[in-house]
């Protein structure tokens, strides 16, 4: 489970760093296309983060249901 957590943290970190690089490049070049690519990376990281949070919530709810 620990390696899965590290993988998820690494994936989210990669997409956030990728977003920062693309956004910085877009601001320097004043390119709307680069901004859109950066926002796509940010959206992917939020989707991954959301899925992980939902899975964690379901796991916690399942643990509570099993206790009762």
PDB file as gemmi writes it, atoms N, CA and C in Angstrom:
CRYST1    1.000    1.000    1.000  90.00  90.00  90.00 P 1                      
ATOM      1  N   UNK A   1       0.823  -1.193   0.000  1.00  0.00           N  
ATOM      2  CA  UNK A   1       0.000   0.000   0.000  1.00  0.00           C  
ATOM      3  C   UNK A   1       0.866   1.256   0.000  1.00  0.00           C  
ATOM      4  N   UNK A   2       2.016   1.186   0.686  1.00  0.00           N  
ATOM      5  CA  UNK A   2       2.894   2.349   0.765  1.00  0.00           C  
ATOM      6  C   UNK A   2       3.438   2.728  -0.608  1.00  0.00           C  
ATOM      7  N   UNK A   3       3.779   1.727  -1.438  1.00  0.00           N  
ATOM      8  CA  UNK A   3       4.301   2.032  -2.772  1.00  0.00           C  
ATOM      9  C   UNK A   3       3.221   2.648  -3.650  1.00  0.00           C  
ATOM     10  N   UNK A   4       1.972   2.231  -3.449  1.00  0.00           N  
ATOM     11  CA  UNK A   4       0.875   2.830  -4.211  1.00  0.00           C  
ATOM     12  C   UNK A   4       0.729   4.297  -3.834  1.00  0.00           C  
ATOM     13  N   UNK A   5       0.842   4.595  -2.545  1.00  0.00           N  
ATOM     14  CA  UNK A   5       0.763   5.987  -2.095  1.00  0.00           C  
ATOM     15  C   UNK A   5       1.880   6.824  -2.703  1.00  0.00           C  
ATOM     16  N   UNK A   6       3.080   6.277  -2.717  1.00  0.00           N  
ATOM     17  CA  UNK A   6       4.202   7.005  -3.314  1.00  0.00           C  
ATOM     18  C   UNK A   6       3.987   7.227  -4.802  1.00  0.00           C  
ATOM     19  N   UNK A   7       3.440   6.228  -5.482  1.00  0.00           N  
ATOM     20  CA  UNK A   7       3.167   6.373  -6.911  1.00  0.00           C  
ATOM     21  C   UNK A   7       2.146   7.477  -7.157  1.00  0.00           C  
ATOM     22  N   UNK A   8       1.092   7.510  -6.357  1.00  0.00           N  
ATOM     23  CA  UNK A   8       0.054   8.527  -6.526  1.00  0.00           C  
ATOM     24  C   UNK A   8       0.611   9.914  -6.234  1.00  0.00           C  
ATOM     25  N   UNK A   9       1.392  10.036  -5.173  1.00  0.00           N  
ATOM     26  CA  UNK A   9       2.010  11.325  -4.849  1.00  0.00           C  
ATOM     27  C   UNK A   9       2.939  11.762  -5.973  1.00  0.00           C  
ATOM     28  N   UNK A  10       3.696  10.828  -6.509  1.00  0.00           N  
ATOM     29  CA  UNK A  10       4.598  11.143  -7.616  1.00  0.00           C  
ATOM     30  C   UNK A  10       3.850  11.571  -8.862  1.00  0.00           C  
ATOM     31  N   UNK A  11       2.751  10.887  -9.177  1.00  0.00           N  
ATOM     32  CA  UNK A  11       1.969  11.233 -10.368  1.00  0.00           C  
ATOM     33  C   UNK A  11       1.354  12.618 -10.228  1.00  0.00           C  
ATOM     34  N   UNK A  12       0.779  12.906  -9.072  1.00  0.00           N  
ATOM     35  CA  UNK A  12       0.183  14.230  -8.859  1.00  0.00           C  
ATOM     36  C   UNK A  12       1.263  15.305  -8.906  1.00  0.00           C  
ATOM     37  N   UNK A  13       2.405  15.023  -8.282  1.00  0.00           N  
ATOM     38  CA  UNK A  13       3.516  15.976  -8.319  1.00  0.00           C  
ATOM     39  C   UNK A  13       4.001  16.232  -9.729  1.00  0.00           C  
ATOM     40  N   UNK A  14       4.085  15.169 -10.529  1.00  0.00           N  
ATOM     41  CA  UNK A  14       4.516  15.319 -11.922  1.00  0.00           C  
ATOM     42  C   UNK A  14       3.573  16.244 -12.684  1.00  0.00           C  
ATOM     43  N   UNK A  15       2.261  16.012 -12.565  1.00  0.00           N  
ATOM     44  CA  UNK A  15       1.312  16.838 -13.298  1.00  0.00           C  
ATOM     45  C   UNK A  15       1.315  18.280 -12.797  1.00  0.00           C  
ATOM     46  N   UNK A  16       1.509  18.494 -11.497  1.00  0.00           N  
ATOM     47  CA  UNK A  16       1.558  19.865 -10.980  1.00  0.00           C  
ATOM     48  C   UNK A  16       2.813  20.593 -11.450  1.00  0.00           C  
ATOM     49  N   UNK A  17       3.948  19.895 -11.460  1.00  0.00           N  
ATOM     50  CA  UNK A  17       5.183  20.509 -11.960  1.00  0.00           C  
ATOM     51  C   UNK A  17       5.063  20.775 -13.453  1.00  0.00           C  
ATOM     52  N   UNK A  18       4.456  19.836 -14.173  1.00  0.00           N  
ATOM     53  CA  UNK A  18       4.241  20.014 -15.604  1.00  0.00           C  
ATOM     54  C   UNK A  18       3.345  21.227 -15.854  1.00  0.00           C  
ATOM     55  N   UNK A  19       2.301  21.383 -15.043  1.00  0.00           N  
ATOM     56  CA  UNK A  19       1.416  22.541 -15.148  1.00  0.00           C  
ATOM     57  C   UNK A  19       2.190  23.835 -14.931  1.00  0.00           C  
ATOM     58  N   UNK A  20       3.037  23.851 -13.905  1.00  0.00           N  
ATOM     59  CA  UNK A  20       3.797  25.064 -13.593  1.00  0.00           C  
ATOM     60  C   UNK A  20       4.737  25.435 -14.730  1.00  0.00           C  
ATOM     61  N   UNK A  21       5.422  24.447 -15.293  1.00  0.00           N  
ATOM     62  CA  UNK A  21       6.352  24.723 -16.392  1.00  0.00           C  
ATOM     63  C   UNK A  21       5.618  25.253 -17.619  1.00  0.00           C  
ATOM     64  N   UNK A  22       4.502  24.604 -17.971  1.00  0.00           N  
ATOM     65  CA  UNK A  22       3.757  25.030 -19.159  1.00  0.00           C  
ATOM     66  C   UNK A  22       3.138  26.408 -18.958  1.00  0.00           C  
ATOM     67  N   UNK A  23       2.659  26.684 -17.762  1.00  0.00           N  
ATOM     68  CA  UNK A  23       2.065  27.990 -17.495  1.00  0.00           C  
ATOM     69  C   UNK A  23       3.125  29.086 -17.524  1.00  0.00           C  
ATOM     70  N   UNK A  24       4.292  28.803 -16.958  1.00  0.00           N  
ATOM     71  CA  UNK A  24       5.382  29.783 -16.979  1.00  0.00           C  
ATOM     72  C   UNK A  24       5.799  30.071 -18.414  1.00  0.00           C  
ATOM     73  N   UNK A  25       5.926  29.016 -19.225  1.00  0.00           N  
ATOM     74  CA  UNK A  25       6.291  29.190 -20.626  1.00  0.00           C  
ATOM     75  C   UNK A  25       5.227  29.994 -21.364  1.00  0.00           C  
ATOM     76  N   UNK A  26       3.963  29.726 -21.067  1.00  0.00           N  
ATOM     77  CA  UNK A  26       2.872  30.444 -21.720  1.00  0.00           C  
ATOM     78  C   UNK A  26       2.877  31.919 -21.345  1.00  0.00           C  
ATOM     79  N   UNK A  27       3.183  32.223 -20.088  1.00  0.00           N  
ATOM     80  CA  UNK A  27       3.221  33.627 -19.676  1.00  0.00           C  
ATOM     81  C   UNK A  27       4.384  34.366 -20.324  1.00  0.00           C  
ATOM     82  N   UNK A  28       5.496  33.665 -20.482  1.00  0.00           N  
ATOM     83  CA  UNK A  28       6.650  34.300 -21.126  1.00  0.00           C  
ATOM     84  C   UNK A  28       6.366  34.555 -22.602  1.00  0.00           C  
ATOM     85  N   UNK A  29       5.779  33.554 -23.279  1.00  0.00           N  
ATOM     86  CA  UNK A  29       5.529  33.660 -24.721  1.00  0.00           C  
ATOM     87  C   UNK A  29       4.183  34.282 -25.054  1.00  0.00           C  
ATOM     88  N   UNK A  30       3.351  34.510 -24.042  1.00  0.00           N  
ATOM     89  CA  UNK A  30       1.996  35.027 -24.231  1.00  0.00           C  
ATOM     90  C   UNK A  30       1.215  34.162 -25.218  1.00  0.00           C  
ATOM     91  N   UNK A  31       1.262  32.852 -25.005  1.00  0.00           N  
ATOM     92  CA  UNK A  31       0.616  31.892 -25.891  1.00  0.00           C  
ATOM     93  C   UNK A  31      -0.576  31.251 -25.188  1.00  0.00           C  
ATOM     94  N   UNK A  32      -1.747  31.417 -25.785  1.00  0.00           N  
ATOM     95  CA  UNK A  32      -2.968  30.827 -25.229  1.00  0.00           C  
ATOM     96  C   UNK A  32      -2.929  29.306 -25.333  1.00  0.00           C  
ATOM     97  N   UNK A  33      -2.330  28.780 -26.390  1.00  0.00           N  
ATOM     98  CA  UNK A  33      -2.262  27.324 -26.571  1.00  0.00           C  
ATOM     99  C   UNK A  33      -1.460  26.671 -25.450  1.00  0.00           C  
ATOM    100  N   UNK A  34      -0.361  27.305 -25.054  1.00  0.00           N  
ATOM    101  CA  UNK A  34       0.443  26.761 -23.959  1.00  0.00           C  
ATOM    102  C   UNK A  34      -0.309  26.828 -22.629  1.00  0.00           C  
ATOM    103  N   UNK A  35      -1.098  27.880 -22.442  1.00  0.00           N  
ATOM    104  CA  UNK A  35      -1.912  27.976 -21.226  1.00  0.00           C  
ATOM    105  C   UNK A  35      -2.916  26.828 -21.189  1.00  0.00           C  
ATOM    106  N   UNK A  36      -3.532  26.529 -22.328  1.00  0.00           N  
ATOM    107  CA  UNK A  36      -4.501  25.434 -22.386  1.00  0.00           C  
ATOM    108  C   UNK A  36      -3.847  24.093 -22.080  1.00  0.00           C  
ATOM    109  N   UNK A  37      -2.617  23.874 -22.560  1.00  0.00           N  
ATOM    110  CA  UNK A  37      -1.902  22.633 -22.261  1.00  0.00           C  
ATOM    111  C   UNK A  37      -1.587  22.549 -20.765  1.00  0.00           C  
ATOM    112  N   UNK A  38      -1.209  23.667 -20.181  1.00  0.00           N  
ATOM    113  CA  UNK A  38      -0.936  23.688 -18.748  1.00  0.00           C  
ATOM    114  C   UNK A  38      -2.179  23.402 -17.924  1.00  0.00           C  
ATOM    115  N   UNK A  39      -3.302  23.980 -18.335  1.00  0.00           N  
ATOM    116  CA  UNK A  39      -4.554  23.736 -17.619  1.00  0.00           C  
ATOM    117  C   UNK A  39      -5.002  22.285 -17.751  1.00  0.00           C  
ATOM    118  N   UNK A  40      -4.669  21.659 -18.883  1.00  0.00           N  
ATOM    119  CA  UNK A  40      -4.997  20.241 -19.055  1.00  0.00           C  
ATOM    120  C   UNK A  40      -4.226  19.398 -18.037  1.00  0.00           C  
ATOM    121  N   UNK A  41      -2.954  19.722 -17.814  1.00  0.00           N  
ATOM    122  CA  UNK A  41      -2.167  18.998 -16.813  1.00  0.00           C  
ATOM    123  C   UNK A  41      -2.745  19.204 -15.417  1.00  0.00           C  
ATOM    124  N   UNK A  42      -3.186  20.418 -15.128  1.00  0.00           N  
ATOM    125  CA  UNK A  42      -3.785  20.701 -13.823  1.00  0.00           C  
ATOM    126  C   UNK A  42      -5.086  19.922 -13.649  1.00  0.00           C  
ATOM    127  N   UNK A  43      -5.877  19.863 -14.710  1.00  0.00           N  
ATOM    128  CA  UNK A  43      -7.141  19.129 -14.650  1.00  0.00           C  
ATOM    129  C   UNK A  43      -6.893  17.644 -14.397  1.00  0.00           C  
ATOM    130  N   UNK A  44      -5.891  17.072 -15.043  1.00  0.00           N  
ATOM    131  CA  UNK A  44      -5.566  15.661 -14.842  1.00  0.00           C  
ATOM    132  C   UNK A  44      -5.149  15.414 -13.397  1.00  0.00           C  
ATOM    133  N   UNK A  45      -4.349  16.315 -12.833  1.00  0.00           N  
ATOM    134  CA  UNK A  45      -3.920  16.122 -11.442  1.00  0.00           C  
ATOM    135  C   UNK A  45      -5.108  16.211 -10.488  1.00  0.00           C  
ATOM    136  N   UNK A  46      -6.060  17.116 -10.751  1.00  0.00           N  
ATOM    137  CA  UNK A  46      -7.249  17.210  -9.903  1.00  0.00           C  
ATOM    138  C   UNK A  46      -8.127  15.968 -10.030  1.00  0.00           C  
ATOM    139  N   UNK A  47      -8.212  15.404 -11.233  1.00  0.00           N  
ATOM    140  CA  UNK A  47      -8.993  14.181 -11.421  1.00  0.00           C  
ATOM    141  C   UNK A  47      -8.371  13.036 -10.630  1.00  0.00           C  
ATOM    142  N   UNK A  48      -7.054  12.876 -10.726  1.00  0.00           N  
ATOM    143  CA  UNK A  48      -6.370  11.815  -9.983  1.00  0.00           C  
ATOM    144  C   UNK A  48      -6.572  12.017  -8.484  1.00  0.00           C  
ATOM    145  N   UNK A  49      -6.398  13.243  -8.021  1.00  0.00           N  
ATOM    146  CA  UNK A  49      -6.561  13.550  -6.597  1.00  0.00           C  
ATOM    147  C   UNK A  49      -7.990  13.261  -6.142  1.00  0.00           C  
ATOM    148  N   UNK A  50      -8.963  13.621  -6.962  1.00  0.00           N  
ATOM    149  CA  UNK A  50     -10.363  13.374  -6.622  1.00  0.00           C  
ATOM    150  C   UNK A  50     -10.695  11.895  -6.544  1.00  0.00           C  
ATOM    151  N   UNK A  51     -10.197  11.120  -7.501  1.00  0.00           N  
ATOM    152  CA  UNK A  51     -10.448   9.677  -7.498  1.00  0.00           C  
ATOM    153  C   UNK A  51      -9.833   9.033  -6.259  1.00  0.00           C  
ATOM    154  N   UNK A  52      -8.613   9.434  -5.923  1.00  0.00           N  
ATOM    155  CA  UNK A  52      -7.953   8.880  -4.736  1.00  0.00           C  
ATOM    156  C   UNK A  52      -8.740   9.233  -3.474  1.00  0.00           C  
ATOM    157  N   UNK A  53      -9.226  10.463  -3.391  1.00  0.00           N  
ATOM    158  CA  UNK A  53     -10.022  10.861  -2.220  1.00  0.00           C  
ATOM    159  C   UNK A  53     -11.331  10.090  -2.131  1.00  0.00           C  
ATOM    160  N   UNK A  54     -11.982   9.878  -3.262  1.00  0.00           N  
ATOM    161  CA  UNK A  54     -13.232   9.114  -3.264  1.00  0.00           C  
ATOM    162  C   UNK A  54     -12.978   7.674  -2.836  1.00  0.00           C  
ATOM    163  N   UNK A  55     -11.896   7.073  -3.329  1.00  0.00           N  
ATOM    164  CA  UNK A  55     -11.562   5.707  -2.926  1.00  0.00           C  
ATOM    165  C   UNK A  55     -11.255   5.633  -1.432  1.00  0.00           C  
ATOM    166  N   UNK A  56     -10.566   6.627  -0.914  1.00  0.00           N  
ATOM    167  CA  UNK A  56     -10.291   6.671   0.520  1.00  0.00           C  
ATOM    168  C   UNK A  56     -11.562   6.802   1.340  1.00  0.00           C  
ATOM    169  N   UNK A  57     -12.486   7.632   0.866  1.00  0.00           N  
ATOM    170  CA  UNK A  57     -13.763   7.802   1.554  1.00  0.00           C  
ATOM    171  C   UNK A  57     -14.559   6.503   1.550  1.00  0.00           C  
ATOM    172  N   UNK A  58     -14.604   5.834   0.398  1.00  0.00           N  
ATOM    173  CA  UNK A  58     -15.322   4.561   0.318  1.00  0.00           C  
ATOM    174  C   UNK A  58     -14.694   3.514   1.225  1.00  0.00           C  
ATOM    175  N   UNK A  59     -13.384   3.507   1.297  1.00  0.00           N  
ATOM    176  CA  UNK A  59     -12.693   2.564   2.175  1.00  0.00           C  
ATOM    177  C   UNK A  59     -13.040   2.834   3.638  1.00  0.00           C  
ATOM    178  N   UNK A  60     -13.064   4.095   4.022  1.00  0.00           N  
ATOM    179  CA  UNK A  60     -13.415   4.448   5.400  1.00  0.00           C  
ATOM    180  C   UNK A  60     -14.861   4.072   5.712  1.00  0.00           C  
ATOM    181  N   UNK A  61     -15.761   4.336   4.772  1.00  0.00           N  
ATOM    182  CA  UNK A  61     -17.163   3.971   4.985  1.00  0.00           C  
ATOM    183  C   UNK A  61     -17.332   2.458   5.095  1.00  0.00           C  
ATOM    184  N   UNK A  62     -16.610   1.716   4.281  1.00  0.00           N  
ATOM    185  CA  UNK A  62     -16.668   0.258   4.345  1.00  0.00           C  
ATOM    186  C   UNK A  62     -16.158  -0.246   5.691  1.00  0.00           C  
ATOM    187  N   UNK A  63     -15.106   0.368   6.195  1.00  0.00           N  
ATOM    188  CA  UNK A  63     -14.582  -0.015   7.511  1.00  0.00           C  
ATOM    189  C   UNK A  63     -15.604   0.243   8.612  1.00  0.00           C  
ATOM    190  N   UNK A  64     -16.310   1.361   8.519  1.00  0.00           N  
ATOM    191  CA  UNK A  64     -17.333   1.684   9.516  1.00  0.00           C  
ATOM    192  C   UNK A  64     -18.488   0.691   9.436  1.00  0.00           C  
ATOM    193  N   UNK A  65     -18.913   0.355   8.228  1.00  0.00           N  
ATOM    194  CA  UNK A  65     -20.022  -0.585   8.053  1.00  0.00           C  
ATOM    195  C   UNK A  65     -19.642  -1.964   8.570  1.00  0.00           C  
ATOM    196  N   UNK A  66     -18.413  -2.395   8.340  1.00  0.00           N  
ATOM    197  CA  UNK A  66     -17.964  -3.712   8.792  1.00  0.00           C  
ATOM    198  C   UNK A  66     -17.917  -3.767  10.315  1.00  0.00           C  
ATOM    199  N   UNK A  67     -17.577  -2.655  10.973  1.00  0.00           N  
ATOM    200  CA  UNK A  67     -17.531  -2.630  12.437  1.00  0.00           C  
ATOM    201  C   UNK A  67     -18.904  -2.881  13.046  1.00  0.00           C  
ATOM    202  N   UNK A  68     -19.947  -2.391  12.402  1.00  0.00           N  
ATOM    203  CA  UNK A  68     -21.289  -2.554  12.950  1.00  0.00           C  
ATOM    204  C   UNK A  68     -21.891  -3.792  12.365  1.00  0.00           C  
TER     205      UNK A  68                                                      
END                                                                             
